[in-house]
Every structure is written in structure tokens, then in C-alpha cells.
């Protein structure tokens, strides 16, 4: 599948057991940076980099915000994009972070991209790559890097993933540590850690639909479903509201203002579909805020209703009043009041239904 992330790679450089790092990995900033520079040169000689300034600005801006919130903000973090269709991300010793062009298509918001970068920054901050090299050798590390980046199962099997026995017993704890460390970083940034959850939920769906590259060698690697469970549990432990809509970028509300003849008007679109156009942008802005709140509940189309009142019609979402439609509104719309109310109700129901169908097939 085009955008399936190789789950193995997001945590492949992690063989450090819980607790303090071994001597090889402690206080090794200069050495890890040197090694990172060596591997970065090799990687960039083998894979082409994306040069688009806008793409690089986005990745670097988000990455630096997250890195500043890490427990090793002093590393000289760099963020680059590999021109590969495969969806993936990796970090090298010393804070050299790479994402692929395919990953940028897979993530649906800056929140999800920040979650990926936070995970990779955690690898560098915890010196997982140095530990891996210390337990095997630099040649094996490079072989594994190329194997998992390219999803070449034959290469990975040949390298034995630094021996199955080494990964067994460590990788679950270490992947968990990286995932939860990413949450700890993200809560100190403008990005919600719910992005890590929505990203992992889609990975779990992809994992269910497609076989893993090397299930034998990675039999002790946590599944995406396991990761969803403990990420969600940690978000709840931290009392972080789990609102998926913004991070997964669905039911997108757009508020536009313009002039019709001499009158200022406000227009609402949802997923680029027209919902309503009415005078008084401030009032329409209030409707937008209520719609955002309603959509955060992941509603069903049946929750949208049009209720007749003494003075007009109320458009409600669940138990929430979205707007009151007046006779003047209907006159502006050029239709009878009953028809105006039913039109708005039908548009909202339709866009919610279409959004649900899209997510059903796309995750």
C-alpha cells in the first residue's frame, strides 16, 4: 500500500533496556555527533533530498519547536526530507532527523508531523543509536538502516536485525518509552499529542490490512494496536482531551467574509462544501465556533436537526444549539423559512455522512 509506514523503522534504533544508558552511550555528545555526520553523508549520497523550500521550512520549523522541548535541546538537530515515496522517518546519532516525502503525504496535519518528529527526537535524545552500535557494530547499523528504510526484508533477515535475541525483551519497552517520551515533549509545544494517537490508529488499520515486512525478526516489536492502547491510556492519565478531528484533519470548517453589494456577509464551508451564507459575519462566526465544538464530538448525521420555534427555526447538533434561523435570514436566502432550515440541516447531514464514508475507506 502506497502510504503504509514501515512500523519497524519508526523504532528500529532502540535496543536500550529501561533504566540508565550503558557507559558507551553516556556523555558521548561529540562522538555521537561525529557518527551522525558520517552516517548523514552516507545516507545523502545514496538517497536524493527534497529541495522544496516550503517543504523544508515546515519540517524544520516544527522540528525545532519540538526539539526545544526535549530533554536534550542542545543537540544540533537538523531536519531533512528524503525524496522517497515510501512513508518513513528515522534519526541518526547526534540529532540528524529525516522524514520521507511519502511520510509528508501520510500525515494529515502539523500535529501528526510533530508527533513523528517528537518520536525521532526521542531516539536521538536517548542515544538509542549509539547503544545499538555498541551492541553490534557500525557496519551492521548501516545495513539495518538501509534495509528498513528501503523495506528490503532480505537485507534485514541477512543482518539478523542485530540478532533476534538482542531485540527480544527490549524493543517493546523501548518503543513504549519513545512513544511516551514524544507525548511528554509535545505537551510543551503548540502541538497536541493526540496527533500521535491518530497517526498510530491509522497505522494500526494499515497493519491489519497489510502483512508486516519481517514478522519473524520483529516478533517482539509492539504492534500498532498495542501502541494505540498505551498512547491513549497515557493521554487519559494526563487528562488530555482526546479530540481527533483537528489532528486527523476531518470535518474542516472554513469561515469566509465578503461583501454582497454593500452588505458584509459570512460564509461557512465544511470540507470545502457550502453550508450557509448570511449577513453579520460576527454572528456567523459564532455559528462557526459552535460547529467546531459539535464536530469535535465526532457526530452522526442523525444528530443534526431543524426544530421549529415561535420565532423561527433552531438548527441543533445533538444537544447543542448551532444557530437560530430568522425570517430575515430566510429572506436573504430567497427561500421560505421552512425550506431554508431544511436546506441547512440537509447540507450538514450530507457533509457529515460523506466525511464518515471517506474515513471508513481511508482511516
Phi, psi and omega in degrees: 000138193305314188253019182288122179283138174286104186300329182300320188288325183304336177231023189291334185266047186223101177229020182270119179293162180301150182108197184287154179287149177294169186302326182301331186257357184268133176060036187250034186305309184297317181292318181292326177294319178299313179297319179299320178296320179297311181293324179297318179297319179294317181297315183285343174280341183260331182235138180286145178262147172285134183251357182301121186297321180294319178296313181294322179298317181297310183296316181293317180300311181293317181300318181291325177297316180290318181300324179295338180266001183279174179273001171223067183290347183279350177296147181279068184301136171231151185229121182226164183240122176276136183278068180234139180286331178301143180270116182196172178206153178203161174229146178253164178307141176087001175095026175271106188253135178231139167235160179261161175302322178297325178295321180295336174278333182283317180290146186251001180197167174297331179297316180290322176296319178299324179295317177298313181295323178298320178297315180291324176296323177299320176304311182293317182297328181264007174058033182298326182293320179297321179295318179299315179296319180296330182269350177229255173192169185293325180296318179294320179302314181294319179301315180294321180302311180293320183298312185283326177298320181269355184058038177271099184297327181296317178296315181299318180295321180296325179278351180060019180047048182058036181073134181299323183295329180290316180290323182297131179094345180244317193299324180298310181297321184287322177295320177299316180299317180294318179298315183285329174296321178301319178298316180299323176292312189295329180294345178261013181235175175287356185261135181280136178291353174299337176300327177292323179292311182295323176297314183291329176296321177291323176297321179298320178295316179296320180297323179290324183277336186232145178290151177286157183296316186218069184298332181291307183293331182254033185296336179262003176284136182295142175285162177298325179296319176300317182293321175304316185296314183280333174294314179297320179297321180290323176299318179292321178299325180274002182058037176270120179301131181268089178248107187277337191301315184290316184288324179271355169062054174235168187045056183281123181261129177243131180245119181241145174239147180200188179237133172250109190058248181253006186254133176283137181227160174241140182236140179243128172241146172234122186052039180068011176260136183293135176246306179199160176221118184218158174294167177068080180305327179298317179294317178296325176298325176295320177298319178301313181300320179291322177298317178302314181296318179295316181294333178297343179274003184052064189285163171264149179305328182293346180282347178272127182221156174244118185243127179287137176237180181297322186255355182174226180225140172258130171262119185239152173236107188064237178261009185256131173284120178271317178193158172251122181269124183258170177299322179297324177298314181297321178296320178297321180286341177078024179222161175302153185302316180301316180294321180299315180297316181293326179295314180296317177302313182296321180296317179294316179298319182295315184291325176294317180297316179296322179295317178298318179295319179298316181292329178299323182266339185244355179082000000 
